[in-house]
Amino acid sequence: MSAALLPLIPALLWVAFADLGAHVTLVSWMLAGVGMSLINKTLSKDFSAPLLLVVLQMLVADVILISRRHDMKFDRYQDLAIWMVVPFTYASILATGNWSLKELTMSTVMVFRNVLPLMTFFAERWLMPQPAQISFATVLSMLMTLIGTVLYGCSNISVTAKGVFIVLLNEAIMVVDKLTQRRLLQSTDFKVSLPLLMGLNNTVGILPLVLLAIFSGEIWTWPSAIQEVHEASGFTVLVLLSGVMGCSLGYLSLRVGGLVSATSFLILQNLSKVLGIMAGVLLLGDPISGISAVGCAISIAGAASFSYLTMAQPKTAEDQQHAKRS
Protein backbone atom coordinates (compact mmCIF):
# COMPACT_ATOMS: atom_id res chain seq x y z
CA MET A 1 0.00 0.00 0.00
CA SER A 2 2.80 2.41 0.92
CA ALA A 3 4.68 1.72 -2.31
CA ALA A 4 1.57 2.69 -4.26
CA LEU A 5 1.95 6.22 -2.85
CA LEU A 6 5.37 6.77 -4.48
CA PRO A 7 3.91 8.22 -7.74
CA LEU A 8 2.46 11.04 -5.62
CA ILE A 9 5.96 12.43 -4.99
CA PRO A 10 6.63 13.99 -8.42
CA ALA A 11 3.04 15.25 -8.60
CA LEU A 12 3.37 16.96 -5.22
CA LEU A 13 6.63 18.63 -6.22
CA TRP A 14 5.23 19.83 -9.56
CA VAL A 15 2.20 21.40 -7.89
CA ALA A 16 4.37 23.07 -5.25
CA PHE A 17 6.97 24.61 -7.58
CA ALA A 18 4.86 25.36 -10.66
CA ASP A 19 3.43 28.87 -11.03
CA LEU A 20 -0.27 27.96 -11.10
CA GLY A 21 -1.84 31.26 -10.01
CA ALA A 22 -3.16 32.55 -6.69
CA HIS A 23 -6.40 30.56 -6.41
CA VAL A 24 -4.82 27.25 -7.46
CA THR A 25 -1.97 27.91 -5.02
CA LEU A 26 -4.44 28.40 -2.16
CA VAL A 27 -6.36 25.21 -3.00
CA SER A 28 -3.12 23.23 -3.43
CA TRP A 29 -1.84 24.49 -0.09
CA MET A 30 -5.03 23.46 1.69
CA LEU A 31 -5.02 19.98 0.11
CA ALA A 32 -1.35 19.56 0.98
CA GLY A 33 -2.22 20.45 4.57
CA VAL A 34 -4.91 17.77 4.65
CA GLY A 35 -2.51 15.19 3.21
CA MET A 36 0.18 16.15 5.72
CA SER A 37 -2.28 15.78 8.60
CA LEU A 38 -3.32 12.31 7.45
CA ILE A 39 0.27 11.13 7.04
CA ASN A 40 1.39 12.56 10.38
CA LYS A 41 -1.61 10.99 12.07
CA THR A 42 -0.66 7.61 10.61
CA LEU A 43 2.98 8.00 11.58
CA SER A 44 2.23 9.25 15.11
CA LYS A 45 0.60 5.94 15.99
CA ASP A 46 3.89 4.05 15.73
CA PHE A 47 6.65 6.69 15.75
CA SER A 48 7.87 7.41 19.27
CA ALA A 49 9.99 10.51 18.55
CA PRO A 50 7.91 13.44 17.17
CA LEU A 51 10.85 15.87 17.07
CA LEU A 52 12.95 13.39 15.12
CA LEU A 53 10.10 13.00 12.64
CA VAL A 54 10.14 16.76 11.99
CA VAL A 55 13.94 16.69 11.59
CA LEU A 56 13.69 13.84 9.06
CA GLN A 57 11.03 15.75 7.13
CA MET A 58 13.27 18.82 7.04
CA LEU A 59 16.22 16.76 5.78
CA VAL A 60 14.09 15.32 2.98
CA ALA A 61 13.05 18.86 2.07
CA ASP A 62 16.70 19.95 2.00
CA VAL A 63 17.56 17.13 -0.41
CA ILE A 64 14.68 18.15 -2.68
CA LEU A 65 15.70 21.80 -2.58
CA ILE A 66 19.18 20.95 -3.85
CA SER A 67 17.55 20.62 -7.28
CA ARG A 68 16.38 24.23 -6.89
CA ARG A 69 19.80 25.60 -5.92
CA HIS A 70 20.04 27.65 -9.13
CA ASP A 71 16.88 29.51 -8.07
CA MET A 72 18.30 30.39 -4.65
CA LYS A 73 19.04 34.08 -5.06
CA PHE A 74 19.26 37.17 -2.88
CA ASP A 75 20.43 40.75 -3.25
CA ARG A 76 21.52 41.69 0.26
CA TYR A 77 22.94 39.76 3.22
CA GLN A 78 20.83 42.06 5.38
CA ASP A 79 17.68 40.37 4.03
CA LEU A 80 19.03 36.94 5.01
CA ALA A 81 19.87 38.19 8.49
CA ILE A 82 16.37 39.61 8.96
CA TRP A 83 14.78 36.33 7.85
CA MET A 84 16.79 34.25 10.38
CA VAL A 85 14.09 34.63 13.01
CA VAL A 86 11.64 32.71 10.79
CA PRO A 87 13.43 29.28 10.82
CA PHE A 88 13.27 29.33 14.61
CA THR A 89 9.56 30.20 14.72
CA TYR A 90 8.91 27.71 11.88
CA ALA A 91 10.56 24.86 13.79
CA SER A 92 8.94 25.90 17.07
CA ILE A 93 5.48 25.84 15.47
CA LEU A 94 6.03 22.30 14.19
CA ALA A 95 7.37 21.09 17.53
CA THR A 96 4.74 22.68 19.78
CA GLY A 97 2.03 21.64 17.30
CA ASN A 98 3.01 17.98 17.65
CA TRP A 99 3.19 18.26 21.43
CA SER A 100 -0.22 19.94 21.67
CA LEU A 101 -1.80 17.11 19.68
CA LYS A 102 -0.29 14.60 22.11
CA GLU A 103 -1.70 16.44 25.13
CA LEU A 104 -5.10 17.51 23.75
CA THR A 105 -7.64 16.07 21.33
CA MET A 106 -7.74 17.40 17.79
CA SER A 107 -11.07 19.07 18.55
CA THR A 108 -9.60 20.92 21.53
CA VAL A 109 -6.68 22.19 19.47
CA MET A 110 -9.11 23.33 16.78
CA VAL A 111 -11.16 25.31 19.29
CA PHE A 112 -8.04 27.18 20.39
CA ARG A 113 -6.71 27.54 16.84
CA ASN A 114 -9.91 29.17 15.62
CA VAL A 115 -9.32 32.03 18.05
CA LEU A 116 -6.07 32.73 16.18
CA PRO A 117 -7.58 34.69 13.26
CA LEU A 118 -9.27 37.06 15.69
CA MET A 119 -6.00 37.56 17.58
CA THR A 120 -4.03 38.01 14.39
CA PHE A 121 -6.57 40.38 12.89
CA PHE A 122 -6.20 42.82 15.78
CA ALA A 123 -2.43 42.40 15.69
CA GLU A 124 -2.48 43.30 11.98
CA ARG A 125 -4.63 46.35 12.64
CA TRP A 126 -2.08 47.50 15.16
CA LEU A 127 1.24 46.53 13.56
CA MET A 128 0.84 46.40 9.79
CA PRO A 129 1.31 49.61 7.75
CA GLN A 130 -1.73 48.73 5.61
CA PRO A 131 -4.11 46.88 7.98
CA ALA A 132 -6.62 44.35 6.72
CA GLN A 133 -10.04 45.69 5.81
CA ILE A 134 -13.03 44.69 7.90
CA SER A 135 -16.77 44.53 7.27
CA PHE A 136 -19.82 43.12 8.98
CA ALA A 137 -19.79 40.12 6.63
CA THR A 138 -16.14 39.44 7.44
CA VAL A 139 -16.77 39.51 11.20
CA LEU A 140 -19.84 37.29 10.78
CA SER A 141 -17.88 34.70 8.78
CA MET A 142 -15.13 34.67 11.43
CA LEU A 143 -17.70 34.15 14.18
CA MET A 144 -19.33 31.36 12.17
CA THR A 145 -15.98 29.60 11.96
CA LEU A 146 -15.39 29.96 15.69
CA ILE A 147 -18.90 28.92 16.74
CA GLY A 148 -18.92 25.98 14.34
CA THR A 149 -15.61 24.69 15.65
CA VAL A 150 -16.77 25.05 19.27
CA LEU A 151 -19.85 22.99 18.41
CA TYR A 152 -17.63 20.40 16.78
CA GLY A 153 -15.41 20.06 19.81
CA CYS A 154 -17.93 20.47 22.64
CA SER A 155 -18.78 16.77 22.75
CA ASN A 156 -15.24 15.42 23.07
CA ILE A 157 -12.99 18.13 24.52
CA SER A 158 -10.39 16.96 27.04
CA VAL A 159 -8.23 19.68 28.57
CA THR A 160 -5.08 19.56 30.69
CA ALA A 161 -3.16 22.52 32.09
CA LYS A 162 0.00 21.40 30.29
CA GLY A 163 -1.87 20.99 27.01
CA VAL A 164 -3.45 24.45 27.25
CA PHE A 165 -0.05 26.03 27.92
CA ILE A 166 1.53 24.28 24.91
CA VAL A 167 -1.25 25.17 22.48
CA LEU A 168 -1.30 28.81 23.63
CA LEU A 169 2.47 28.95 23.20
CA ASN A 170 2.04 27.45 19.72
CA GLU A 171 -0.52 30.14 18.85
CA ALA A 172 1.66 32.98 20.10
CA ILE A 173 4.62 31.77 18.02
CA MET A 174 2.37 31.30 15.01
CA VAL A 175 1.07 34.87 15.18
CA VAL A 176 4.64 36.22 15.30
CA ASP A 177 5.69 33.92 12.47
CA LYS A 178 2.88 34.81 10.07
CA LEU A 179 3.07 38.54 10.70
CA THR A 180 6.85 38.49 10.24
CA GLN A 181 6.60 36.50 7.02
CA ARG A 182 3.88 38.69 5.58
CA ARG A 183 5.73 41.90 6.43
CA LEU A 184 8.88 40.64 4.72
CA LEU A 185 7.34 38.82 1.76
CA GLN A 186 5.12 41.75 0.81
CA SER A 187 7.93 44.29 1.08
CA THR A 188 9.34 45.49 -2.26
CA ASP A 189 12.75 45.93 -0.61
CA PHE A 190 12.98 42.29 0.51
CA LYS A 191 14.40 40.32 -2.41
CA VAL A 192 15.16 36.72 -1.49
CA SER A 193 13.87 33.86 -3.65
CA LEU A 194 11.34 31.46 -2.14
CA PRO A 195 13.54 28.35 -2.68
CA LEU A 196 16.30 30.00 -0.63
CA LEU A 197 13.85 30.98 2.12
CA MET A 198 12.55 27.42 2.20
CA GLY A 199 16.09 26.08 2.38
CA LEU A 200 16.90 28.36 5.31
CA ASN A 201 13.74 27.29 7.15
CA ASN A 202 14.53 23.59 6.78
CA THR A 203 18.27 23.84 7.45
CA VAL A 204 18.56 26.43 10.22
CA GLY A 205 15.29 25.15 11.71
CA ILE A 206 16.92 21.81 12.56
CA LEU A 207 19.07 23.49 15.23
CA PRO A 208 16.24 24.47 17.63
CA LEU A 209 14.65 21.04 17.16
CA VAL A 210 17.87 19.29 18.19
CA LEU A 211 18.15 21.61 21.20
CA LEU A 212 14.54 20.86 22.16
CA ALA A 213 15.23 17.14 21.81
CA ILE A 214 18.25 17.45 24.11
CA PHE A 215 16.40 19.46 26.77
CA SER A 216 13.33 17.19 26.66
CA GLY A 217 15.41 14.00 26.67
CA GLU A 218 13.84 12.73 23.44
CA ILE A 219 17.20 12.64 21.67
CA TRP A 220 18.18 9.53 23.64
CA THR A 221 15.26 7.66 22.03
CA TRP A 222 16.31 8.57 18.48
CA PRO A 223 18.46 5.44 17.79
CA SER A 224 15.60 3.10 18.69
CA ALA A 225 13.11 5.25 16.74
CA ILE A 226 15.32 5.11 13.63
CA GLN A 227 15.54 1.33 14.05
CA GLU A 228 11.74 1.19 14.17
CA VAL A 229 11.53 3.07 10.87
CA HIS A 230 14.04 0.71 9.29
CA GLU A 231 12.28 -2.45 10.44
CA ALA A 232 8.62 -1.48 9.93
CA SER A 233 7.20 -2.45 6.54
CA GLY A 234 6.34 0.60 4.45
CA PHE A 235 7.27 3.01 7.25
CA THR A 236 10.26 4.39 5.36
CA VAL A 237 8.04 5.24 2.39
CA LEU A 238 5.61 7.10 4.63
CA VAL A 239 8.43 9.07 6.25
CA LEU A 240 9.81 9.94 2.79
CA LEU A 241 6.36 10.94 1.56
CA SER A 242 5.80 13.04 4.67
CA GLY A 243 9.07 14.85 3.94
CA VAL A 244 8.03 15.55 0.36
CA MET A 245 4.59 16.65 1.52
CA GLY A 246 6.18 18.87 4.15
CA CYS A 247 8.48 20.45 1.56
CA SER A 248 5.56 21.11 -0.79
CA LEU A 249 3.43 22.46 2.06
CA GLY A 250 6.22 24.70 3.33
CA TYR A 251 6.89 26.16 -0.12
CA LEU A 252 3.19 26.71 -0.78
CA SER A 253 2.87 28.31 2.67
CA LEU A 254 5.51 30.87 1.74
CA ARG A 255 3.64 31.69 -1.46
CA VAL A 256 0.29 31.90 0.33
CA GLY A 257 1.90 34.07 3.02
CA GLY A 258 2.64 36.65 0.36
CA LEU A 259 -0.76 36.44 -1.31
CA VAL A 260 -3.09 36.98 1.65
CA SER A 261 -3.02 38.63 5.07
CA ALA A 262 -1.89 36.72 8.15
CA THR A 263 -5.51 36.63 9.40
CA SER A 264 -6.70 35.15 6.11
CA PHE A 265 -3.83 32.65 6.20
CA LEU A 266 -4.91 31.39 9.61
CA ILE A 267 -8.58 31.18 8.62
CA LEU A 268 -7.61 29.11 5.58
CA GLN A 269 -5.37 27.01 7.80
CA ASN A 270 -8.33 26.31 10.08
CA LEU A 271 -10.42 25.25 7.09
CA SER A 272 -7.61 22.89 6.10
CA LYS A 273 -7.68 21.39 9.60
CA VAL A 274 -11.46 20.87 9.43
CA LEU A 275 -11.12 19.18 6.05
CA GLY A 276 -8.38 17.02 7.55
CA ILE A 277 -10.72 15.85 10.30
CA MET A 278 -13.38 15.06 7.72
CA ALA A 279 -10.80 13.03 5.79
CA GLY A 280 -9.93 11.25 9.03
CA VAL A 281 -13.58 10.34 9.55
CA LEU A 282 -14.02 9.08 6.00
CA LEU A 283 -10.61 7.42 5.48
CA LEU A 284 -9.43 6.47 8.97
CA GLY A 285 -12.76 5.84 10.69
CA ASP A 286 -12.45 8.58 13.32
CA PRO A 287 -15.66 8.83 15.39
CA ILE A 288 -17.94 11.87 14.96
CA SER A 289 -21.30 12.70 16.54
CA GLY A 290 -24.28 14.49 15.03
CA ILE A 291 -23.56 17.76 16.87
CA SER A 292 -19.90 17.62 15.85
CA ALA A 293 -20.87 17.07 12.22
CA VAL A 294 -23.16 20.12 12.28
CA GLY A 295 -20.44 22.22 13.90
CA CYS A 296 -17.92 21.06 11.33
CA ALA A 297 -20.25 22.10 8.50
CA ILE A 298 -20.82 25.56 10.05
CA SER A 299 -17.07 26.01 10.53
CA ILE A 300 -16.36 25.09 6.92
CA ALA A 301 -19.08 27.47 5.70
CA GLY A 302 -17.67 30.32 7.79
CA ALA A 303 -14.10 29.74 6.67
CA ALA A 304 -15.11 29.43 3.03
CA SER A 305 -17.12 32.66 3.31
CA PHE A 306 -14.19 34.50 4.86
CA SER A 307 -11.86 33.19 2.14
CA TYR A 308 -14.22 34.45 -0.59
CA LEU A 309 -14.58 37.86 1.04
CA THR A 310 -10.82 38.18 1.46
CA MET A 311 -9.98 37.18 -2.11
CA ALA A 312 -12.65 39.58 -3.39
CA GLN A 313 -10.93 42.55 -1.77
CA PRO A 314 -8.77 44.66 -4.09
CA LYS A 315 -5.06 44.06 -3.69
CA THR A 316 -2.65 46.80 -2.73
CA ALA A 317 0.19 47.74 -5.04
CA GLU A 318 2.64 45.86 -2.80
CA ASP A 319 0.47 42.74 -2.92
CA GLN A 320 0.35 42.83 -6.73
CA GLN A 321 4.09 43.31 -7.05
CA HIS A 322 4.78 40.44 -4.66
CA ALA A 323 2.34 38.14 -6.45
CA LYS A 324 4.26 38.75 -9.68
CA ARG A 325 7.58 38.12 -7.92
CA SER A 326 6.33 34.85 -6.41
N, C-alpha and C positions, 0 to 999 in steps of 0.2 A: 504493500500500500504506500509506504514512504517513498519507494523508488518511483512510483507513478507521479509523484509531485515534482520530480526533477525538471520536466519541461516547463514548469512555471518560472524557473529562475531567469532564463533569457527574456521571457515576457515581462516579468516584473522590472527588470533593468531597463528595457526599452521604454516602458510606460514612464518610469521615473525620470530618465534623462532626455526623452524626446520633448520638443517644444510643442505641446498639444493645446495651448490656449488656457485661459484662466479657469473657465467652467470645468473643462475636462481635468485640469490639474486638481481642482477642489474635489471632484468626484473620485479621482484616482487616489488621492490622499486619504479620503474617508474609507474607501474599500481596503486600502493597504493597512489602515488602522484596525479594521475588523479582522483581517487575516492575521495580523500580528497578535491580536488578543487571543484568537483561537489557538495559534501555535504556542504562545506562551502558556496558555491554560493547559494545553496538553503536556508541555514540557515540565510545568511546575508540579505535576502529579508525581513524577519520578526523579526530578533533578533536585538534589539537596543543597545546592549552592547558588542562590539567585544572583549574587554579585558576579560570580564566575560566569554565569550564563550571559550577563550583559557584556562582560569583557570579551567573551568569545564572539558575540555578535559584532562588537566594535572591530575586532581583528578581521573578521570576514569582510566587513565594510571597507576597511583599509586596503585589503587585497583587491577588492573590486575597484576602488578608487585609483589604484595604480594605473589602470587603463585610461584614466581621465587626467593623468598627470600633465599632459600638454595643455589642458584647459585650466590648470591651476595658475592663476595670474593675480597680481596685485600691483598697485602703483606706489604705495607708501608703507613703510614698516610701521608707521604710526597706526594705520588701520588694523594691522595684525595685532598690535599690542592692545588696542581698544577691544578687539573681539575676544581676547583671551579669557575674559570673565565668562563667556558663553559656554565653553567646554565644561567648566566646573558646574555651572547650573544645569547644563544638559545631562551630565552624568548623575548629578544629585537628584534630578527629577526621576530618572530611570530607577535609581536605587531606592529612594523613598516610596516610589510608586509600587515597586515589588513588595516592599515591607508592609505598606498599608494594606495590600490585598491579602497578606498573610495574617494580619491582625484583625481585619474587618471583612464583612461580606462585600461582594461586588455592589450590592444595592446601597449599602451604607456609604461606600466610597463615592458612588454616583450622587447621592444626596448632597454630600459635601462639595463635590466637584461642580455641581450645578449652581452653587453660590459664587463660583469663580468669575463668571462673566459679569455679574453685578459688581464684584469687587474691582475687577479690571476696568470696567467701564468708568467708574468714578476715579480710578487712578489715571486713566487716559485723559479724562476731563481736566485733571489737575496738572499732569506732567507733560502731556504732548503739546507741541506748538500748534497743531491743528486738530483739536479734539473731535472725537466721533460725534456725528449728529444724532439727535434723539427725537423721537416722536411718540405719540400715544400708542401707535401700533407696535413700535419697537419694544416699548416697555411691556405691553400686553403679551407679546410673543415670548419675552424673557420670563415673565411670570408664569406663562403656560408651561414652559420648559421646567421651571423649578417645581411648580405644583404637581405636574405629571410625574416627575421623578420621585417626589416625596410619596405620592400614592403608590408608585411602583415598589418603593422600599419599605413602606410602613408595615408590611406583613412579615418581613423577615430580617429586620435590622437587629444586629448584635453589636454592641458598642463596648469598647474597653478604653480606659484612660490612655494607655499606651498607644492604642490604635488611633484615637482622636488626635493626639499630639503629632504622630507621624504624618497623618493625612493633612493636618493644618500646616505643618512644615512643608510638605510637598506642594501645597497650594501657594504658599508664600514664595517659594523658590520659582514656581511656575509663572507667577505674575511678574516677577523681576525678569525672568528669562524672556518672556514674550514681549514685554515692553522694550527691553534692551534690543532684542533682535529687530523689532519693527522700527525702532528709532534709527538703527544703523542701516538696515536694508532699504529703507525708504529715503535715505539721505543721498543726495546727488554727489556729495563729496566722498562718500564711502565707496571705494571701487576695489572690491575683492571678489573674485569669481566664486560661484556657489560650490563647485567641486573642491576648491581650496578650503572654504569654510567648513564643508562637510568633513574633509580630511582632518582639520584641526579639532573638530568636535570629537571625532572617533579616535584620535591619537592622544591628544592632551587629556581627553576625558577619562582615559584609562587610569591615569595617576590617582585622582581622588577615589576611584573605585577600589584600587589596590590598598590605599590608605584606610578606607572604610572596612575592607576585609580584614586588615591587620588589627584594627581597633576592636572590631566585633568578634574576632577570633575565627571567622569563617575561613580564612585563608588556609588554616590547618586541615580543613576538610577537602580542599581542592584536589589533592592527588587521588583520593577515593572517588570523588565526583567525576574526574576525568576518566577513571577506570570504568565507572558505570556507563559513561557515554560510549566508550570503546566496546564494551561487552554487550550492551543492549541492542537488539535487532532493530534497525531503522532509526535509532536515536541520533546517529551521526548525521543522517540526511535531514532530520528535523532541525537539528542545531544549525546546519549549513543553511537551510531554507529560512530559518528565523533570522540569520545574519543578513541574508540577501533582502529579506522583507524589511528588516530594520534599516538597512542602507537606503532602500527605496523610500521608506517612510520618512527617514531623516532628511533626504534630499527634497522630497515633496513638501515637507514641513517648512524648509527654508524658503521654498518658492511661495507657498501659501502665506508665510509670515510677511512677505513683501507685497502680497496682493490684497490682504484684508487687514482690518484693525485687530489688535490683540483680543478685544472683546469678542469680535466675530470669530476669531480663530478658536477661542475656548468654547463658544457655543457650538461650532461645527465639531469640535473635538468631543463634546458631550453627545452630540447626535451619533458620532461614530461609536461611542461606548454603548449607547442604547442599541444600535444595530448589531453590535458585537454580542450583546446579551441575547438578542433575538436569534442570532445565528447559533449561540450556545444552546438555546432551547430546541431549535429545529435540528441541529446537527449532533449535539452532544447530550441531548436529553435532560438539560437542566430543568428543574421544576419551576413552574410559574402558576400563580393563582389568578382568579378572575379579576380581582382588584388590581393586581400588579400588571396584568395585561392592559387594562384600561389606562392605568397611569403611564405605561410605556407608550401607548398610542398618543396620549395627550402630549407627552414630552417630545416625541418625534414631530408632531404637528407644530408645536411651538418652536422647536429648533429649525424646522424647515421654513417656517414663516419668517423667522429672524434672518435666516440665510438669504431668502428672497429679497427682503427689505434692504438688507445690507448691500447686496450685489446691485440692487436697483439705484442706489445712491450714486450721484456723479462722482467720479474720481478727481482727486486733486492733481495738479500738474506733476508733483513729485511722485504720486502713485503711478501715473501714466508713464513717466520716464523710467521708473523702476521696473514696471511690467515689461517694457521693451528690453531693458537690460537683462532681465531674467530669462 
